[in-house]
Amino acid sequence: MGARSGALMADKEERIIEAGSKLFSKYGLRKTTVEEIAKAADVGKGTIYLYFQSKEEIFAAVIRREVAEHATRLRTAVKLEEPVVQQLRNFILTRFRSLRELVNLHNLTQEIYMEMRMELDVGSQEVVAEEKEILEGILRRGVDTGELGITDVPLVSMAIFATLRGLELPWLFEGPDMQLERKTEVLIALFIEGMKNLKGLGRSDPERQ
């Protein structure tokens, strides 16, 4: 009985999230109501509050699920047989295209995105960690193949990731003519040239020991 009850609860929660996803995509967060979500999920309004405290919490659950799918897209985009520069290019392009698709799908405004970002960062720590792991893996392969001459992979990875996070707001909410490919090439050039200049830095100097 306990297992059956648990399965029913999980089914209702999934129906609520799925209903919320469809309504948020159609009307956006602000115009969607808890009553509409309950009706679409075929549950009572009171049932919604057994699982979620507000429509914002439902929305966060929807976004967390899609952000998890976003990490899968990143792993698929980074093909190990390709040169490291191309892997890095694919990582950046796929990351911004995937996030932009999420923003457009749910009619997110900058204000809503910023409101949700802190909560999503907390709820999606595993996804953020996976993004960092993918990026660091690209850099380590570059070091192993001799394509990159960096010595402090975690530090360089952190700097690149911080740059990408800092560009999210301006890049995600620019118009359709934002020229993502061109801007990505500029970033790639900056990163690669910067990493060339790091060659040899971080190694101990025997003369100073």
SULWOBEL-V261405 format. One record per residue. N is the residue number from 1. PSI is psi in whole degrees, 0 to 359 (* if undefined). Layout:
n:N psi:PSI
n:N psi:PSI
This chain:
n:1 psi:319
n:2 psi:316
n:3 psi:319
n:4 psi:318
n:5 psi:319
n:6 psi:321
n:7 psi:320
n:8 psi:320
n:9 psi:317
n:10 psi:322
n:11 psi:316
n:12 psi:318
n:13 psi:317
n:14 psi:321
n:15 psi:321
n:16 psi:315
n:17 psi:317
n:18 psi:318
n:19 psi:318
n:20 psi:319
n:21 psi:314
n:22 psi:318
n:23 psi:320
n:24 psi:323
n:25 psi:327
n:26 psi:317
n:27 psi:347
n:28 psi:168
n:29 psi:313
n:30 psi:322
n:31 psi:348
n:32 psi:137
n:33 psi:160
n:34 psi:323
n:35 psi:318
n:36 psi:321
n:37 psi:316
n:38 psi:316
n:39 psi:316
n:40 psi:329
n:41 psi:354
n:42 psi:46
n:43 psi:163
n:44 psi:155
n:45 psi:322
n:46 psi:328
n:47 psi:325
n:48 psi:316
n:49 psi:354
n:50 psi:338
n:51 psi:326
n:52 psi:142
n:53 psi:338
n:54 psi:171
n:55 psi:332
n:56 psi:324
n:57 psi:324
n:58 psi:316
n:59 psi:318
n:60 psi:322
n:61 psi:320
n:62 psi:312
n:63 psi:320
n:64 psi:320
n:65 psi:319
n:66 psi:330
n:67 psi:326
n:68 psi:320
n:69 psi:328
n:70 psi:319
n:71 psi:324
n:72 psi:319
n:73 psi:321
n:74 psi:314
n:75 psi:321
n:76 psi:324
n:77 psi:331
n:78 psi:97
n:79 psi:122
n:80 psi:334
n:81 psi:351
n:82 psi:156
n:83 psi:153
n:84 psi:323
n:85 psi:319
n:86 psi:323
n:87 psi:317
n:88 psi:320
n:89 psi:313
n:90 psi:321
n:91 psi:311
n:92 psi:312
n:93 psi:314
n:94 psi:321
n:95 psi:311
n:96 psi:323
n:97 psi:319
n:98 psi:315
n:99 psi:322
n:100 psi:322
n:101 psi:320
n:102 psi:316
n:103 psi:314
n:104 psi:320
n:105 psi:321
n:106 psi:16
n:107 psi:42
n:108 psi:137
n:109 psi:168
n:110 psi:322
n:111 psi:313
n:112 psi:320
n:113 psi:316
n:114 psi:323
n:115 psi:319
n:116 psi:340
n:117 psi:316
n:118 psi:315
n:119 psi:320
n:120 psi:323
n:121 psi:320
n:122 psi:315
n:123 psi:344
n:124 psi:33
n:125 psi:323
n:126 psi:322
n:127 psi:316
n:128 psi:318
n:129 psi:323
n:130 psi:320
n:131 psi:313
n:132 psi:322
n:133 psi:318
n:134 psi:313
n:135 psi:315
n:136 psi:325
n:137 psi:320
n:138 psi:313
n:139 psi:320
n:140 psi:322
n:141 psi:325
n:142 psi:322
n:143 psi:317
n:144 psi:324
n:145 psi:354
n:146 psi:5
n:147 psi:333
n:148 psi:144
n:149 psi:25
n:150 psi:154
n:151 psi:339
n:152 psi:81
n:153 psi:313
n:154 psi:321
n:155 psi:315
n:156 psi:319
n:157 psi:317
n:158 psi:320
n:159 psi:318
n:160 psi:316
n:161 psi:319
n:162 psi:323
n:163 psi:315
n:164 psi:319
n:165 psi:321
n:166 psi:335
n:167 psi:353
n:168 psi:307
n:169 psi:307
n:170 psi:325
n:171 psi:324
n:172 psi:336
n:173 psi:13
n:174 psi:165
n:175 psi:177
n:176 psi:344
n:177 psi:32
n:178 psi:350
n:179 psi:58
n:180 psi:318
n:181 psi:315
n:182 psi:317
n:183 psi:326
n:184 psi:321
n:185 psi:323
n:186 psi:315
n:187 psi:315
n:188 psi:314
n:189 psi:316
n:190 psi:314
n:191 psi:311
n:192 psi:315
n:193 psi:320
n:194 psi:321
n:195 psi:330
n:196 psi:320
n:197 psi:342
n:198 psi:352
n:199 psi:125
n:200 psi:337
n:201 psi:143
n:202 psi:344
n:203 psi:147
n:204 psi:144
n:205 psi:111
n:206 psi:328
n:207 psi:340
n:208 psi:357
n:209 psi:*
